[in-house]
């Protein structure tokens, strides 16, 4: 690497560190939730509403099961719902892409089958989302858990089902309707109504809807999560254009105050997701708050950090239902793959969960444009070569070709700077006691040799947004999932060919090849004879290999090809006579 390359690589490392560093969650100011209710939630330990802090997870785990656990004392139901037999599961099939299973007794979706996505290369079974312990879209009262009668199926077809249940010891009937559209992939229309048959009004302030539960995929994460976040919850606040992200590691650190503030967020939509799949719920009106938790997974194969699933719920708007009246809520749901075009169709910037617009800690539309251009190009090249590995190689060549004039010019300027360094060193030694004179003489030297001291760095800086856009695509694009190339069976994971038993060290050939190409580039492009700088360059090579080693093989493939092209371009520039070593 050249001196300018050290600057750029160091800058990229710094930017990556800032980009992927764990950022503290800063909740918005309290809004929308009745203050008296919120205070009672925070101060009443015996209350059956949300228990903030550590007890929140246990609270959520119990809520979705309570409807099937009848009290030992005899419950009273509406007369139309006495002596009903349990209703069987209902399966809705709109097309060849997905089907959903609804458990009327639990009042929610217990299974979503994504027919076009396989669990893994060895297990050809389709992807299943959902969990009977936490039915998606199930409704519960947080103040005092409702118990429900057996369900009555009001209407049913291949594409919709409508059920109703009586709420024990009340004169309330809850009706729920799910409908899937064969023309809109993975979309579900969901309608809820509660009718009051009693003589007095019924008031509710803490009704919640379960938005989903997501298991980890155990995908490659890389340096500080650069390989992509596996489990997280995104919420789009009413007064924001970009979603607030709570990943599973951040959620583990939530304290009582964090949970309390989250219960007061005004939310447009909530998305529970792993790296490639998502359960997203939006409402015609805003949600006045949400709750989040994790659940332990009983397994002996996953690492300790991956032994949890992430769960999310949102509050429904407070309701006061007069006698003989009803309250209705309408929702739009999307449960499926995180494909940009599908999420874009959901509106309200739902596609932002892919974070294609991320640059450092900020979001920019122009970065999103670059990322989408790279994604489009990669998909078009895959149609030609029928292999995403080849597509990554070709798009890397194209990008390096686009930047060839800049790279060439930067190399020439860098070598010109290197050529006059002995003269610049003499000036520094001669005028070391007079910094102003030193600067004046140094600038005269640059003008004499027609050198712009910053020209060698600025062209390279133009490539940094593209660098980040490539990472945006490679860490989030579901297209790379289970895409094979050479020995790599899945470009979204490490290309491990075997594991050394001592220390469980994976052998990833692409990552090792990347290290070799970085070493060759360092030897091919002569740097300063300064031993300290040579040590710095060697450290940078080792550091990059360690940093990128656990990343998805699609990323390490890109970086390897990028290094090879850098060597070739340098040799071409050198052979043209523009660079004299």
C-alpha positions in Angstrom: 0.0 0.0 0.0 1.1 3.6 -0.6 1.1 6.3 2.0 -2.2 7.6 0.7 -3.7 4.1 1.0 -2.7 4.1 4.7 -4.7 7.3 5.1 -7.7 6.0 3.3 -7.6 2.6 5.0 -7.2 4.3 8.4 -10.1 6.6 7.5 -12.3 3.7 6.5 -11.5 1.8 9.7 -12.4 4.9 11.7 -15.6 5.3 9.8 -16.5 1.7 10.1 -15.9 1.9 13.8 -18.3 4.8 14.1 -20.8 3.2 11.8 -21.1 0.0 13.7 -20.4 1.2 17.2 -23.2 0.4 19.7 -25.1 3.6 20.1 -27.2 4.3 23.2 -30.9 4.4 22.6 -32.2 7.9 23.1 -36.0 7.7 23.6 -38.2 10.6 22.4 -39.9 12.8 24.8 -43.0 11.3 26.5 -46.1 11.6 24.4 -49.6 10.3 23.8 -50.0 7.8 26.7 -52.2 8.8 29.6 -49.8 10.0 32.3 -51.8 8.5 35.1 -51.8 5.1 33.4 -48.1 5.3 32.7 -47.3 6.2 36.3 -49.5 3.4 37.6 -47.6 0.9 35.3 -44.3 2.1 36.8 -45.3 2.1 40.4 -47.7 -0.8 40.9 -45.7 -4.0 41.4 -48.8 -6.2 41.8 -50.4 -5.0 38.6 -50.8 -7.5 35.8 -49.8 -4.9 33.2 -46.2 -4.7 31.8 -43.5 -5.2 34.3 -40.6 -3.0 33.2 -37.0 -4.0 33.3 -36.0 -7.6 33.7 -39.6 -8.9 34.3 -40.9 -7.6 31.0 -39.9 -10.8 29.1 -41.7 -13.1 31.5 -44.8 -10.8 31.3 -44.9 -11.1 27.5 -44.4 -14.9 27.6 -47.5 -15.3 29.7 -49.9 -12.9 27.9 -50.3 -14.9 24.7 -51.1 -18.1 26.5 -53.5 -16.7 29.0 -56.5 -17.0 26.6 -56.3 -20.8 26.7 -55.9 -21.1 30.5 -59.4 -21.0 32.0 -59.8 -20.0 35.6 -60.6 -22.6 38.2 -63.6 -20.6 39.1 -66.4 -20.8 36.5 -66.1 -18.2 33.8 -69.1 -16.5 32.4 -69.4 -16.0 28.7 -71.9 -14.5 26.3 -74.8 -16.9 25.8 -73.9 -17.3 22.1 -70.5 -18.8 23.1 -71.5 -21.3 25.7 -70.7 -25.0 25.0 -68.8 -24.4 21.8 -66.3 -27.0 20.7 -62.7 -25.9 20.1 -62.3 -24.6 16.5 -59.6 -26.2 14.4 -56.7 -24.3 12.8 -57.4 -22.4 9.6 -54.9 -22.2 6.8 -55.0 -19.4 4.2 -53.3 -19.9 0.8 -53.2 -17.0 -1.6 -50.5 -18.1 -4.0 -47.4 -20.2 -4.4 -45.4 -17.8 -2.3 -46.7 -18.2 1.3 -49.5 -19.6 3.4 -50.5 -18.7 7.0 -52.0 -20.8 9.8 -54.4 -19.2 12.2 -55.3 -20.7 15.5 -58.8 -19.4 16.4 -58.5 -20.6 20.0 -55.4 -18.4 20.5 -56.7 -15.6 18.2 -53.5 -15.3 16.1 -51.2 -16.6 13.4 -49.1 -19.5 14.6 -47.3 -20.3 11.4 -46.3 -18.5 8.2 -44.7 -20.7 5.5 -42.5 -19.0 3.0 -42.7 -21.5 0.2 -39.9 -20.1 -2.0 -37.3 -20.0 0.8 -35.5 -23.0 2.1 -34.2 -23.4 5.7 -30.7 -24.2 4.4 -28.9 -26.1 1.7 -29.1 -29.4 3.4 -32.6 -29.1 4.8 -34.9 -28.3 1.9 -37.9 -27.6 4.1 -39.5 -24.2 3.6 -38.9 -21.3 6.1 -41.5 -21.1 8.9 -42.1 -17.9 10.8 -44.4 -17.7 13.9 -44.7 -19.5 17.2 -47.6 -21.0 19.0 -46.4 -19.5 22.3 -46.7 -16.0 20.8 -49.3 -16.0 18.1 -48.8 -13.1 15.7 -51.7 -10.5 15.9 -53.1 -11.9 19.1 -54.8 -9.3 21.3 -54.5 -9.0 25.1 -55.4 -6.6 27.9 -52.3 -5.7 29.9 -54.3 -4.4 32.9 -56.1 -7.7 33.6 -55.5 -10.6 31.2 -58.5 -11.6 29.3 -59.8 -15.2 29.1 -61.6 -16.1 26.0 -64.3 -18.6 25.1 -63.8 -21.2 22.4 -63.8 -19.4 19.0 -66.6 -19.3 16.5 -65.7 -19.2 12.8 -68.0 -16.6 11.3 -66.8 -17.0 7.6 -64.0 -18.7 5.8 -62.4 -19.1 2.4 -59.0 -19.9 1.0 -58.0 -16.2 1.3 -59.8 -15.0 4.4 -61.2 -16.1 7.8 -63.3 -14.2 10.4 -63.6 -15.4 14.0 -65.2 -14.2 17.1 -64.7 -15.0 20.8 -66.4 -13.9 24.0 -64.3 -12.3 26.7 -64.9 -14.1 30.1 -66.9 -12.3 32.8 -67.8 -9.4 30.5 -70.4 -8.7 27.8 -67.7 -8.1 25.2 -67.3 -9.9 21.9 -64.0 -9.7 20.0 -64.0 -10.3 16.3 -60.9 -10.8 14.2 -60.5 -11.0 10.4 -57.5 -11.9 8.3 -57.4 -11.6 4.6 -54.5 -12.2 2.2 -54.3 -10.7 -1.3 -53.0 -13.0 -4.1 -51.8 -10.0 -6.0 -49.6 -8.6 -3.2 -46.9 -10.9 -1.9 -46.8 -11.6 1.8 -49.3 -8.9 2.7 -52.2 -9.5 5.2 -55.1 -7.2 5.9 -56.1 -7.6 9.6 -59.3 -6.2 11.2 -60.2 -6.2 14.9 -63.5 -5.1 16.6 -64.8 -5.3 20.1 -68.5 -5.0 20.6 -70.0 -4.2 24.0 -73.3 -6.0 24.6 -73.4 -4.8 28.2 -75.4 -2.0 29.8 -72.4 0.1 30.9 -69.4 1.4 29.0 -66.1 -0.5 28.9 -62.8 1.5 29.1 -59.4 0.1 28.0 -56.1 1.9 28.0 -53.6 -0.9 27.7 -54.6 -3.3 25.0 -51.7 -4.8 23.1 -51.2 -6.7 19.9 -48.4 -9.2 19.4 -46.4 -8.1 16.3 -44.3 -11.2 16.0 -41.4 -13.2 17.3 -38.2 -13.8 15.4 -35.6 -16.5 15.9 -31.9 -15.9 15.0 -30.5 -17.2 11.7 -26.9 -17.4 13.1 -25.6 -15.6 10.0 -22.1 -14.1 9.9 -21.9 -10.8 11.7 -18.3 -9.7 11.2 -16.5 -6.7 12.7 -18.9 -4.9 15.1 -21.9 -6.3 13.2 -20.7 -5.2 9.8 -22.0 -8.5 8.3 -25.6 -7.4 9.2 -27.8 -7.4 12.3 -29.5 -10.7 12.9 -32.3 -9.9 15.4 -33.7 -6.4 15.9 -36.8 -4.3 16.2 -37.4 -1.2 14.1 -40.0 1.3 14.9 -40.9 4.3 12.8 -41.8 7.2 15.1 -44.6 9.5 14.1 -42.3 12.5 13.9 -39.4 10.7 12.1 -38.5 9.7 8.6 -36.0 7.1 9.6 -36.7 4.1 12.0 -35.3 3.7 15.4 -33.4 0.4 15.7 -33.2 -1.8 18.9 -31.1 -4.8 18.2 -31.1 -7.8 20.5 -27.8 -6.8 22.3 -29.2 -3.4 23.0 -32.5 -4.9 24.3 -30.6 -7.1 26.7 -29.3 -3.9 28.3 -32.7 -2.2 28.6 -33.5 -1.1 32.1 -36.7 0.0 33.7 -36.5 3.5 32.3 -35.8 2.2 28.8 -38.9 0.0 28.8 -41.0 2.7 30.3 -40.0 5.2 27.6 -40.6 2.6 24.8 -44.1 2.2 26.2 -44.7 5.8 25.3 -43.3 6.0 21.8 -45.8 7.1 19.2 -45.2 4.6 16.4 -46.3 4.4 12.7 -45.2 0.8 12.3 -43.2 -1.8 14.1 -41.0 -4.5 12.5 -39.6 -7.6 14.2 -36.9 -9.1 12.1 -33.9 -11.2 11.8 -31.3 -10.6 9.0 -33.5 -11.7 6.1 -37.1 -12.0 7.2 -39.5 -9.6 8.9 -42.9 -9.3 10.5 -44.1 -5.7 10.0 -47.3 -4.2 11.3 -48.8 -0.8 10.6 -52.1 0.8 11.5 -54.4 3.3 9.9 -53.8 5.4 13.0 -50.6 5.5 15.2 -49.7 3.1 17.9 -49.3 4.9 21.3 -46.4 2.8 22.5 -44.7 -0.6 22.3 -43.0 -3.3 24.4 -40.0 -5.5 23.6 -38.5 -8.6 25.2 -36.3 -11.6 24.5 -37.0 -15.3 25.2 -34.5 -18.0 25.8 -34.2 -20.7 23.2 -33.7 -24.3 24.4 -30.8 -25.5 22.3 -27.3 -27.0 22.8 -26.0 -26.0 19.3 -26.2 -22.3 19.4 -23.6 -20.1 21.0 -24.7 -18.3 24.2 -25.2 -15.0 22.5 -27.7 -16.6 20.1 -29.9 -18.4 22.6 -32.6 -15.8 22.5 -35.5 -14.9 20.3 -36.8 -11.3 20.0 -40.4 -10.4 20.6 -42.4 -7.2 20.1 -45.8 -5.8 20.9 -47.6 -2.5 20.4 -50.3 -0.8 22.4 -53.6 -0.1 20.6 -55.2 3.3 20.9 -57.2 3.6 24.2 -60.8 2.7 23.8 -64.0 3.6 25.6 -66.9 1.5 24.2 -70.4 2.6 25.1 -73.2 0.2 25.7 -74.3 -1.6 22.4 -71.4 0.1 20.6 -68.2 -1.3 19.1 -64.5 -0.2 18.6 -62.7 -1.1 15.4 -59.0 -1.2 14.4 -57.6 -1.9 10.9 -54.0 -3.0 10.3 -51.7 -3.8 7.4 -49.2 -6.6 7.9 -46.3 -7.9 5.9 -44.6 -11.2 6.9 -42.0 -12.4 4.6 -38.5 -11.8 3.1 -36.7 -8.4 3.4 -36.7 -7.6 -0.4 -36.4 -4.0 -1.2 -39.2 -3.9 -3.8 -41.6 -5.7 -1.6 -40.9 -3.5 1.4 -41.1 -0.4 -0.8 -44.7 -1.3 -1.6 -45.6 -1.1 2.0 -45.2 2.7 2.1 -44.1 4.8 5.1 -40.5 4.2 4.3 -40.7 0.5 5.3 -37.8 -0.3 3.0 -35.6 1.7 5.4 -35.2 -1.4 7.6 -32.5 -2.5 5.0 -30.5 0.7 5.9 -29.3 1.2 2.3 -29.1 4.9 3.0 -26.7 4.6 6.0 -23.4 6.5 6.0 -21.7 6.7 9.4 -24.4 7.6 11.9 -26.6 9.4 9.3 -29.1 8.6 6.6 -28.7 10.1 3.1 -30.9 9.6 0.0 -27.8 9.8 -2.3 -26.2 7.0 -0.4 -29.4 5.0 -0.9 -29.2 5.8 -4.6 -25.7 4.4 -4.8 -26.7 1.2 -2.9 -29.7 0.6 -5.1 -27.6 1.1 -8.2 -25.2 -1.6 -6.9 -28.1 -3.9 -6.0 -29.7 -3.4 -9.4 -26.4 -4.0 -11.2 -25.7 -7.2 -9.1 -29.1 -8.6 -9.9 -28.8 -7.8 -13.6 -25.4 -9.5 -13.7 -26.7 -12.5 -11.9 -29.3 -12.9 -14.7 -26.4 -13.0 -17.2 -24.0 -15.3 -15.3 -26.6 -17.2 -13.2 -24.2 -16.9 -10.2 -24.0 -14.1 -7.6 -20.3 -14.9 -6.9 -19.5 -14.0 -10.6 -21.8 -11.0 -10.3 -19.9 -9.7 -7.3 -16.6 -10.1 -9.2 -17.9 -8.3 -12.3 -19.5 -5.5 -10.4 -16.3 -5.0 -8.5 -14.4 -4.8 -11.8 -16.9 -2.3 -13.1 -16.7 -0.1 -10.0 -12.9 -0.1 -10.1 -13.0 0.7 -13.8 -15.2 3.7 -13.2 -12.7 5.0 -10.6 -9.7 4.1 -12.7 -9.0 7.7 -13.8 -9.2 8.8 -10.2 -7.0 5.9 -8.9 -4.4 6.6 -11.7 -4.2 10.3 -10.9 -4.0 9.6 -7.2 -1.1 7.2 -7.7 0.8 9.6 -9.8 0.3 12.5 -7.3 1.2 10.2 -4.4 4.5 9.2 -6.1 5.3 12.8 -6.9 4.8 13.6 -3.2 7.1 10.8 -2.3 9.7 12.0 -4.7 10.1 15.4 -3.0 10.0 14.1 0.6 13.8 14.3 1.0 13.6 18.0 0.0 10.6 18.6 2.3 12.5 16.9 5.2 15.5 19.2 4.7 13.1 22.2 4.9 11.6 20.8 8.2 15.0 20.4 9.7 16.3 23.8 8.6 13.3 25.8 9.8 12.2 23.6 12.7 12.5 26.6 15.1 10.3 28.8 12.7 7.1 27.0 11.9 5.7 29.9 9.8 8.8 30.0 7.7 8.8 26.2 7.4 5.2 26.2 6.1 6.1 29.0 3.6 9.1 27.2 2.2 7.2 23.9 2.0 4.4 25.5 -0.1 7.0 27.1 -2.4 8.4 23.6 -2.9 5.0 22.2 -3.8 4.4 25.1 -6.3 7.9 24.6 -7.8 7.1 20.9 -8.5 3.4 21.7 -9.4 2.1 19.5 -6.6 -1.2 19.9 -4.8 -0.5 18.4 -1.3 -4.1 17.3 -0.9 -4.8 16.2 -4.4 -3.6 12.7 -3.8 -6.1 12.1 -1.0 -9.3 13.9 -2.2 -9.9 11.6 -5.2 -9.6 8.6 -3.0 -12.1 10.1 -0.6 -14.7 10.1 -3.4 -14.7 6.3 -3.2 -15.6 6.1 0.5 -19.4 6.5 -0.1 -19.2 3.7 -2.7 -17.3 1.6 -0.2 -20.1 2.1 2.4 -22.8 1.5 -0.2 -21.2 -1.9 -1.1 -21.3 -2.8 2.5 -24.9 -1.7 2.7 -25.9 -4.1 -0.1 -23.7 -7.1 0.8 -24.7 -7.2 4.5 -28.5 -6.9 3.8 -29.4 -8.3 0.4 -31.4 -11.4 0.7 -30.4 -12.3 -2.8 -27.0 -13.5 -1.4 -28.7 -15.9 1.0 -27.8 -19.5 0.0 -26.1 -18.3 -3.2 -23.1 -20.5 -3.8 -19.7 -19.8 -5.4 -16.9 -22.3 -5.7 -16.5 -23.9 -2.2 -18.6 -21.2 -0.6 -22.1 -22.7 -0.2 -23.7 -19.5 1.1 -22.3 -16.0 0.3 -24.3 -14.6 3.2 -22.1 -16.8 5.6 -18.5 -17.5 6.1 -16.9 -19.9 3.6 -15.7 -22.3 6.3 -14.4 -25.5 4.8 -13.5 -27.1 8.2 -13.0 -26.1 11.8 -9.8 -26.7 13.8 -11.0 -28.6 16.9 -8.6 -26.9 19.2 -10.2 -23.5 19.8 -13.0 -24.1 17.3 -11.2 -22.0 14.7 -12.9 -21.9 11.3 -10.8 -22.1 8.2 -12.2 -19.5 5.7 -10.2 -19.7 2.4 -11.6 -16.5 1.0 -10.7 -14.5 4.1 -7.2 -16.0 4.0 -6.9 -15.3 0.3 -7.9 -11.7 1.0 -5.0 -11.5 3.5 -2.6 -12.9 1.0 -3.7 -10.3 -1.7 -3.3 -7.5 0.9 0.2 -8.7 1.7 1.1 -8.9 -2.0 -0.3 -5.4 -2.6 1.9 -4.1 0.2 4.9 -5.7 -1.4 4.0 -4.7 -4.9 3.4 -1.0 -4.1 6.7 0.2 -2.5 6.3 2.5 0.5 8.6 4.6 2.5 11.9 2.9 3.6 10.9 4.1 7.1 10.8 0.9 9.2 8.0 2.3 11.4 5.8 2.9 8.4 6.5 -0.7 7.2 5.4 -2.0 10.6 2.3 0.1 10.4 1.4 -1.3 7.0 1.9 -4.9 8.2 -0.3 -4.2 11.2 -3.0 -2.8 8.9 -2.9 -5.9 6.9 -3.2 -8.2 9.9 -5.9 -6.0 11.4 -8.0 -6.1 8.2 -7.8 -9.8 8.0 -8.9 -10.2 11.6 -11.7 -7.6 11.1 -13.0 -9.2 7.9 -12.4 -12.8 8.7 -15.8 -13.6 10.3 -17.7 -11.6 7.7 -20.0 -13.1 5.0 -18.0 -14.7 2.2 -19.7 -12.3 -0.3 -17.9 -9.4 1.5 -14.5 -11.1 1.6 -14.9 -12.1 -2.1 -15.4 -8.5 -3.0 -12.5 -7.3 -0.9 -10.2 -10.0 -2.4 -11.1 -9.1 -6.0 -10.7 -5.4 -5.1 -7.2 -6.0 -3.8 -6.2 -7.9 -6.9 -7.5 -5.2 -9.2 -5.6 -2.6 -7.1 -2.3 -4.5 -7.8 -3.1 -4.8 -11.5 -4.0 -1.1 -11.9 -0.8 -0.1 -10.1 1.3 -2.2 -12.4 -0.4 -0.7 -15.4 0.3 2.8 -14.1 3.9 1.9 -13.4 4.5 0.3 -16.8 3.0 3.4 -18.5 6.0 5.3 -17.1 3.8 7.6 -15.0 5.2 6.2 -11.8 8.9 6.0 -11.3 10.0 4.1 -8.2 
